[in-house]
Amino acid sequence: MIRRLAVLIAAWLAGAAHAQQWVQLTDPLAFDKPPPIWCNADRSACIVSRQPFGADGAVRVALTVPGTPDCRQRRTRYVYVKSSGERDGDLTRAPELLGNSCLFDIPINQIEGTRLLRFSVPMLTQNSVVMELSLEGLDVNRLAGARL
């Protein structure tokens, strides 16, 4: 578990000059090839797995910031922009804080038909860090189930 988590964090932090993309995690000692994760260009925002949540489920999002996030005490905000241009937002409390990463779930019914997610991550030393994750090309079925 810790080995996979270390590989996952390394994949997030590895720089790439590409648009949103599937990131294939590799572990030379693994016998099976873990499913990819969906990340933005700088890999600061990633969708890492599907999670059980209500009837439809949810996706687990990992937001990695420089500095120390305050996801435990203050809620992470996000706005989702639908393909029709409709916007809506929500607040969530991060169930996990792992180093510089906040991990939380977004219901799949908010993801379906969405083209963009915009996040505001609360920080200890400043107000917040804003980041975006395009969902153009995301296929939720390619994600692993309950990875983190």
Secondary structure as GFF3:
##gff-version 3
##sequence-region A 1 148
A	DSSP	alpha_helix	2	13	.	.	.	ID=ss1
A	DSSP	beta_strand	21	23	.	.	.	ID=ss2
A	DSSP	beta_strand	37	39	.	.	.	ID=ss3
A	DSSP	beta_strand	45	51	.	.	.	ID=ss4
A	DSSP	beta_strand	58	64	.	.	.	ID=ss5
A	DSSP	beta_strand	76	82	.	.	.	ID=ss6
A	DSSP	beta_strand	87	92	.	.	.	ID=ss7
A	DSSP	beta_strand	96	98	.	.	.	ID=ss8
A	DSSP	beta_strand	101	107	.	.	.	ID=ss9
A	DSSP	alpha_helix	108	111	.	.	.	ID=ss10
A	DSSP	beta_strand	114	122	.	.	.	ID=ss11
A	DSSP	beta_strand	128	134	.	.	.	ID=ss12
A	DSSP	three_ten_helix	140	142	.	.	.	ID=ss13
A	DSSP	beta_strand	144	145	.	.	.	ID=ss14
###
